[in-house]
Amino acid sequence: MARYELVKRSVALITLTNPPVNALSSAVRHAIAKSMEHALNDPKVTAVVIYGENGRFCGGADIREFAGPLRGPPLVPLLDAIEAGEKPVVAAIEGVALGGGFELALVCHYRIAHFKARLGLPEVTLGILPAAGGTQRLPRLIGIPAALELITTGRHISAQEALKLGIVDQVTEQNACEVAVEFALRAVAKPLSSRRVSTLTTPCPPDLDALLEAVTMQVKKKARGAMAPLACVQAVRAAATMPYSKGIKRESELMATLFNSGQARALQYCFFAQRTAGKWTLPSGAQWNNSKPREIRRAAVIGLGTMGRGIVVSLARVGISVIAVESEKKLLETGKQMVIGMLERDAKRQGVSASLNLLKFTLSLQDLKDVDIVIEAVFEDMALKKHVFQELSKVCRPATLLCSNTSGLDVDALAGVTDRPHLVVGMHFFSPAHVMKLLEVVCGPRSSSETIATAMSLGKRMGKVSVAVGNCPGFVGNRMLKPYLDQATFLLEEGATPEQIDKALEDFGFAMGVFRMSDLAGLDVGWRVRKESGLTGPDIDPKNPPRRRQGHRYCPIPDMVCEQGRFGQKTGRGWYMYDSPGGTNAKSDPLIQNLLEMYRSRYGIQPRNISDQEIIERCLFALANEGFRILEDGIAARPEDIDVIYLFGYGFPRHRGGPMFYASMVGLERVLERLEHYHQAHPDVPHLEPSPLLKKLVACGSPPVQNWREHIKTMHSHL
Ligand SMILES: CCCCCCC/C=C/C(=O)SCCNC(=O)CCNC(=O)[C@H](O)C(C)(C)COP(=O)(O)OP(=O)(O)OC[C@H]1O[C@@H](n2cnc3c(N)ncnc32)[C@H](O)[C@@H]1OP(=O)(O)O
């Protein structure tokens, strides 16, 4: 777990050997303690270098160990002893020094970083804080404002930024270990007292209280309801106001409250869920580690609307040449200018020149003969998409992959009109595509494993979190959205307001409540889908009761809002009113209150007081219930995949872990009981009827979310 060797006759080189990231597992901590003891007691040793094997210094504490009882030497006394030692210790940082790994570097008397190294204290993203002295040492080293920013955001910084901040002593383009050994030899004769960071006085700004207050407000606003960022601020306050010996105790107390919290469990679950999602697997046995993706050099994107433009930018950013196609000259020119503007702004931010030479804009599909992949992003209309796919079949070489950015249409129906159904797959980007991290890779029944592997790997290359999902209306994300939206509008009918529902959801942790989110996304899209599905509009049977459609409860309020030309932010009016079309400042609109009152009185609905608890339960349990059905139907392989989709695509609060993890934290028995209760009250809402899988899991004793898969095995898969 750590190799000990003597180099240059007098330098003890301690190399951490715990692949893949040299995490500080109990065995590694034990090995470091033993090696340090050896080095400090061996008279031949005059200095020590700590290094990480395979070009990675250390990825921090072993997160997997957090779930069990603490074994092995605790980190704080181990690190204190390294700092207190009488021989100079130099950290040779390559790759990453994160969390406990960064804290290990902070107790070394000198730090040498390779120019490509990245450093940071990401503990806050795991629901904890840097509790191995990080909150006490970093402010002493770089001052309160910079330390606060790094600790409360968990941001990784480059070696160059670390040098500027005074975190590292030298940045090198050579082998960091070799440079550190030479550095250590030169440090032997120098006094160590000023190099022990815990003994330094924290440089304190005169307006400390105001600064801490401002950062507290900032983190409260950003991570609604998350405890860890607030605890980080308190720990840094201790570094400013207490000696190290007291500050470290405060750090440990704050850590104790966070460590066993549901939020820490949720955030650590998110960390692993994100990595699990990349490990896709099909019933055929094809999976992430046995299916080779194709290399993609040249791509084409059809349609330069909002989605298409974002996809072009995402591809060009990672060096893929892109041919962008539009059907009309004016649309092509507008799209071209917007894409160029986006790439130029990107390049300016990074201080590089925009890679515009990768782009070609055309009106002709004939130009797509030689591309490796086409991503279609035309209007969400099946007939139009089928036409495009037929044309692509004719012009593209037989090996070209054909992908659709549909947000819910049948990918297999598109495959069916081509000459290569095995090379067709859905690539559902989220808007705006160059910003949003989520990509649903929709596997049709005929998509080959190579095609899926290529789409997944292309997503990863573009920096997306790609999740493989099966083919059904709405796939995973949008299919689950329907019961969530339905519950919100049913609650409006029953007496709630958009403001009340949004506030309850925002207090739960969503960045935006459902109505504010709908206003942002545009209300007309859903309206068109409802019209096409025969749920609203002039074609519906007049004999239909107005609040029932296709045999189930239906709420026509969203249609009524659209009928007034209120399509959300873009029209300046939606569920809220805005200062102007495109405005973002949502204000309550008395017209919506009137509309709701008139609606209720027309249908004889007596409004009732609805609690926030009911809002949360009905919206979120209905959401999770559909997630259980998706697992039963084999549309998602694992609950982790669903959670990742909701975290990255729909703003589900990360400290709640995602809808499926949240259900497991509430307790499946409780979720079942509440769904049964609400279904009894609303028997005409099928989404409230508890799914068979939920019942099965409760009958099996509500296993943890990571074990649900064992209970789904027998059900069929669409993946
Ligand atoms: C019990 C009390 C202890 C008190 C100590 C308190 C103070 C210290 C706290 C901490 O240090 S918490 C951990 C802080 N560190 C991090 O948050 C870093 C997490 N890791 C990453 O960000 C990335 O993994 C990486 C290091 C940047 C590497 O990224 P890359 O994309 O190259 O690889 P990944 O696919 O992400 O990871 C590979 C593999 O390694 C697993 N892993 C990564 N880091 C850890 C870790 N710290 N502990 C355990 N496992 C880790 C990761 O899960 C992957 O494995 P699989 O999931 O694919 O099996």
The ligand as a MOL file (V3000), in Angstrom:
LIG
                    3D

  0  0  0     0  0            999 V3000
M  V30 BEGIN CTAB
M  V30 COUNTS 59 61 0 0 0
M  V30 BEGIN ATOM
M  V30 1 C -13.4600 8.1540 8.4860 0
M  V30 2 C -13.0730 9.5660 8.7470 0
M  V30 3 C -12.1360 10.0380 7.7210 0
M  V30 4 C -11.8430 11.4700 7.9420 0
M  V30 5 C -11.1230 12.0370 6.7790 0
M  V30 6 C -11.7410 13.2590 6.3890 0
M  V30 7 C -10.9450 14.0830 5.4760 0
M  V30 8 C -10.8100 13.5550 4.1150 0
M  V30 9 C -11.8500 13.3470 3.3490 0
M  V30 10 C -11.6560 12.9350 1.9610 0
M  V30 11 O -10.5720 12.8780 1.4420 0
M  V30 12 S -13.0530 12.5390 1.0960 0
M  V30 13 C -12.4480 12.1770 -0.5160 0
M  V30 14 C -12.0330 13.3950 -1.2290 0
M  V30 15 N -11.6520 13.0550 -2.6010 0
M  V30 16 C -12.4590 13.1420 -3.6040 0
M  V30 17 O -13.5970 13.5580 -3.5020 0
M  V30 18 C -11.9280 12.6900 -4.9380 0
M  V30 19 C -12.8830 11.7270 -5.5580 0
M  V30 20 N -12.3850 11.2290 -6.8300 0
M  V30 21 C -12.3990 11.9440 -7.9600 0
M  V30 22 O -12.7660 13.0910 -8.0250 0
M  V30 23 C -11.9590 11.2420 -9.1960 0
M  V30 24 O -12.1260 9.8760 -8.9840 0
M  V30 25 C -10.4860 11.5140 -9.5840 0
M  V30 26 C -9.5600 11.2440 -8.4360 0
M  V30 27 C -10.3640 12.9690 -10.0520 0
M  V30 28 C -10.1150 10.5780 -10.7590 0
M  V30 29 O -11.0570 10.7410 -11.7970 0
M  V30 30 P -11.0930 9.6990 -13.0120 0
M  V30 31 O -12.1550 10.2040 -13.9400 0
M  V30 32 O -9.7680 9.5110 -13.5570 0
M  V30 33 O -11.5180 8.3160 -12.3960 0
M  V30 34 P -12.8720 7.8970 -11.6970 0
M  V30 35 O -13.6580 7.0720 -12.6390 0
M  V30 36 O -13.5530 9.0560 -11.0890 0
M  V30 37 O -12.3440 6.9960 -10.4990 0
M  V30 38 C -11.6840 5.7600 -10.7440 0
M  V30 39 C -12.1110 4.7950 -9.6720 0
M  V30 40 O -11.6110 5.2430 -8.4270 0
M  V30 41 C -12.6580 5.3500 -7.4740 0
M  V30 42 N -12.3460 6.4460 -6.5730 0
M  V30 43 C -11.9400 7.6700 -6.9010 0
M  V30 44 N -11.6900 8.3830 -5.8200 0
M  V30 45 C -11.9360 7.5980 -4.7660 0
M  V30 46 C -11.8420 7.7720 -3.3600 0
M  V30 47 N -11.4360 8.9140 -2.8160 0
M  V30 48 N -12.1930 6.7480 -2.5780 0
M  V30 49 C -12.5920 5.5860 -3.1070 0
M  V30 50 N -12.6900 5.3400 -4.4460 0
M  V30 51 C -12.3490 6.3430 -5.2400 0
M  V30 52 C -13.8900 5.6140 -8.3350 0
M  V30 53 O -15.0590 5.2690 -7.6410 0
M  V30 54 C -13.6220 4.7280 -9.5250 0
M  V30 55 O -13.9190 3.4070 -9.1590 0
M  V30 56 P -15.2310 2.6900 -9.6970 0
M  V30 57 O -16.3810 3.4060 -9.0360 0
M  V30 58 O -15.2280 2.8880 -11.1750 0
M  V30 59 O -15.1000 1.2900 -9.2440 0
M  V30 END ATOM
M  V30 BEGIN BOND
M  V30 1 1 1 2
M  V30 2 1 2 3
M  V30 3 1 3 4
M  V30 4 1 4 5
M  V30 5 1 5 6
M  V30 6 1 6 7
M  V30 7 1 7 8
M  V30 8 2 8 9
M  V30 9 1 9 10
M  V30 10 2 10 11
M  V30 11 1 10 12
M  V30 12 1 12 13
M  V30 13 1 13 14
M  V30 14 1 14 15
M  V30 15 1 15 16
M  V30 16 2 16 17
M  V30 17 1 16 18
M  V30 18 1 18 19
M  V30 19 1 19 20
M  V30 20 1 20 21
M  V30 21 2 21 22
M  V30 22 1 21 23
M  V30 23 1 23 24
M  V30 24 1 23 25
M  V30 25 1 25 26
M  V30 26 1 25 27
M  V30 27 1 25 28
M  V30 28 1 28 29
M  V30 29 1 29 30
M  V30 30 2 30 31
M  V30 31 1 30 32
M  V30 32 1 30 33
M  V30 33 1 33 34
M  V30 34 2 34 35
M  V30 35 1 34 36
M  V30 36 1 34 37
M  V30 37 1 37 38
M  V30 38 1 38 39
M  V30 39 1 39 40
M  V30 40 1 39 54
M  V30 41 1 40 41
M  V30 42 1 41 42
M  V30 43 1 41 52
M  V30 44 1 42 43
M  V30 45 1 42 51
M  V30 46 2 43 44
M  V30 47 1 44 45
M  V30 48 1 45 46
M  V30 49 2 45 51
M  V30 50 1 46 47
M  V30 51 2 46 48
M  V30 52 1 48 49
M  V30 53 2 49 50
M  V30 54 1 50 51
M  V30 55 1 52 53
M  V30 56 1 52 54
M  V30 57 1 54 55
M  V30 58 1 55 56
M  V30 59 2 56 57
M  V30 60 1 56 58
M  V30 61 1 56 59
M  V30 END BOND
M  V30 END CTAB
M  END
